[in-house]
Amino acid sequence: YDLLDSLDEVVRETVVQTLGASTGLSLPEFKETAYKMWLEDEDANVRKAALIAWASYYGGTKNPAVLKILYKILVDESYPIDHRRTAMEDIFTVSGEPSNFYNPFKSRQFYMLSSHAELNEKIDWNEIKAIMKKYAPDVLF
C-alpha cells in the first residue's frame, strides 16, 4: 500500500491495477481505497484505473448505488472521455447485462474518440437507460 503514495503516477496506476482490478489480486480490503483514489488522485490515468478497480468489485451485483455513480459519470461531460467510456463499460460489468452496441473485444471505435459528441453518438442511450430503469430507476429523474 505504501506505493499508492508514490510521486510517480505510473507506479500508482500499476499498484491500483495490481491490488484492485479483477485481473489483479482483487483484494477485498482495497475496494474503498480504490474509490477514494478515483475521487482524489490528481492523475487522470490513476483515477481511471481506480474506477475500473472499484467497479470490478461489484461485477454482476446489479448494485443500484454503484450503477447510479457510474451513470452520473457517464452523462457528465466535465469528465474526460475515457472516464465516461470506462463508466459505460462498468455499467455493463456491474449490471451483468449484455449490450447490443458495445462489445469489449470489438469496440476499438470507443477508444479512438476525440470529442464528447462522438462518444454520445456511439452510445445507445436507450440501452443504457433501460439498464438504469431496471436496476437504479431513481437516477433517471
C-alpha positions as CSV (number, residue, x, y, z in Angstrom):
1,Y,0.0,0.0,0.0
2,D,2.9,2.4,0.5
3,L,3.4,2.7,-3.2
4,L,-0.1,4.2,-3.6
5,D,1.6,7.4,-2.2
6,S,4.3,7.4,-4.8
7,L,5.0,10.6,-6.6
8,D,5.2,8.6,-9.9
9,E,1.7,8.3,-11.3
10,V,2.7,5.2,-13.4
11,V,3.6,3.4,-10.1
12,R,0.3,4.4,-8.5
13,E,-1.6,3.3,-11.6
14,T,0.2,0.0,-11.6
15,V,-0.4,-0.6,-7.9
16,V,-4.1,0.2,-8.3
17,Q,-4.4,-2.3,-11.2
18,T,-2.5,-5.0,-9.2
19,L,-4.3,-4.6,-5.9
20,G,-7.8,-4.0,-7.2
21,A,-8.6,-4.9,-10.8
22,S,-10.4,-8.2,-11.4
23,T,-7.3,-9.2,-13.5
24,G,-5.1,-8.5,-10.5
25,L,-5.3,-9.6,-6.8
26,S,-8.7,-8.0,-6.3
27,L,-8.0,-7.7,-2.6
28,P,-11.4,-7.1,-0.8
29,E,-9.9,-4.6,1.6
30,F,-8.8,-2.4,-1.3
31,K,-12.3,-1.6,-2.6
32,E,-12.8,1.6,-0.5
33,T,-9.2,2.7,-1.2
34,A,-9.8,2.4,-4.9
35,Y,-13.0,4.5,-4.7
36,K,-11.1,7.1,-2.7
37,M,-8.4,7.2,-5.3
38,W,-11.0,7.6,-8.0
39,L,-12.2,10.7,-6.2
40,E,-9.0,12.2,-5.1
41,D,-5.9,11.2,-7.1
42,E,-4.5,14.1,-9.2
43,D,-3.7,11.9,-12.2
44,A,-6.4,11.1,-14.7
45,N,-4.9,7.6,-15.6
46,V,-4.7,6.7,-11.9
47,R,-8.3,7.8,-11.4
48,K,-9.4,5.7,-14.4
49,A,-7.6,2.7,-13.1
50,A,-9.2,3.2,-9.7
51,L,-12.7,3.5,-11.2
52,I,-12.1,0.2,-13.1
53,A,-10.8,-1.5,-10.0
54,W,-13.6,-0.2,-7.8
55,A,-16.4,-1.2,-10.2
56,S,-14.8,-4.7,-10.7
57,Y,-15.7,-5.5,-7.1
58,Y,-19.3,-5.1,-8.0
59,G,-19.3,-7.2,-11.2
60,G,-22.7,-8.8,-11.8
61,T,-24.1,-7.5,-8.4
62,K,-26.6,-5.1,-10.1
63,N,-25.8,-2.8,-7.1
64,P,-28.1,0.3,-7.6
65,A,-25.8,2.7,-5.7
66,V,-22.8,1.7,-7.8
67,L,-24.8,1.9,-11.1
68,K,-26.1,5.4,-10.1
69,I,-22.5,6.6,-9.6
70,L,-21.4,5.1,-12.9
71,Y,-24.4,6.6,-14.8
72,K,-23.6,10.1,-13.3
73,I,-20.1,9.8,-14.6
74,L,-21.2,8.6,-18.0
75,V,-23.5,11.6,-18.5
76,D,-21.2,14.3,-17.1
77,E,-19.1,15.8,-19.9
78,S,-16.8,17.5,-17.4
79,Y,-15.1,14.1,-17.0
80,P,-12.5,13.1,-19.6
81,I,-13.9,11.0,-22.5
82,D,-12.0,7.9,-21.3
83,H,-13.5,8.2,-17.8
84,R,-17.0,8.4,-19.3
85,R,-16.3,5.4,-21.6
86,T,-14.9,3.4,-18.5
87,A,-18.2,4.2,-16.6
88,M,-20.2,2.9,-19.6
89,E,-18.2,-0.3,-19.7
90,D,-18.5,-0.7,-15.9
91,I,-22.3,-0.3,-16.2
92,F,-22.4,-3.5,-18.2
93,T,-19.9,-5.2,-15.8
94,V,-22.0,-4.3,-12.7
95,S,-25.4,-4.9,-14.2
96,G,-24.4,-8.1,-15.9
97,E,-26.5,-7.1,-18.8
98,P,-25.3,-7.8,-22.4
99,S,-25.0,-4.9,-24.9
100,N,-26.1,-4.7,-28.5
101,F,-23.9,-1.8,-29.3
102,Y,-20.8,-2.4,-27.1
103,N,-18.5,-5.4,-27.3
104,P,-15.3,-5.0,-25.2
105,F,-13.4,-7.3,-27.7
106,K,-14.6,-5.4,-30.8
107,S,-15.0,-1.8,-29.7
108,R,-11.9,-0.1,-30.9
109,Q,-14.0,2.8,-32.1
110,F,-14.8,3.7,-28.4
111,Y,-11.1,4.2,-27.8
112,M,-10.4,6.5,-30.7
113,L,-12.8,9.3,-29.9
114,S,-11.8,13.0,-30.0
115,S,-14.9,14.6,-28.5
116,H,-17.8,14.1,-26.1
117,A,-20.1,14.5,-29.1
118,E,-18.6,11.4,-30.8
119,L,-18.9,9.3,-27.6
120,N,-22.5,10.4,-27.2
121,E,-23.3,9.4,-30.8
122,K,-21.8,5.9,-30.3
123,I,-23.6,5.2,-27.1
124,D,-27.1,3.6,-27.4
125,W,-28.7,5.7,-24.7
126,N,-31.9,3.7,-24.9
127,E,-30.0,0.6,-23.9
128,I,-28.2,2.4,-21.1
129,K,-31.4,3.9,-19.8
130,A,-33.2,0.5,-19.9
131,I,-30.5,-0.9,-17.6
132,M,-30.7,2.0,-15.3
133,K,-34.5,1.8,-15.3
134,K,-34.3,-1.8,-14.4
135,Y,-31.7,-1.6,-11.6
136,A,-31.4,2.1,-10.5
137,P,-34.5,3.9,-11.7
138,D,-34.2,6.9,-9.4
139,V,-31.1,8.1,-11.3
140,L,-33.2,8.9,-14.3
141,F,-35.3,11.5,-12.5
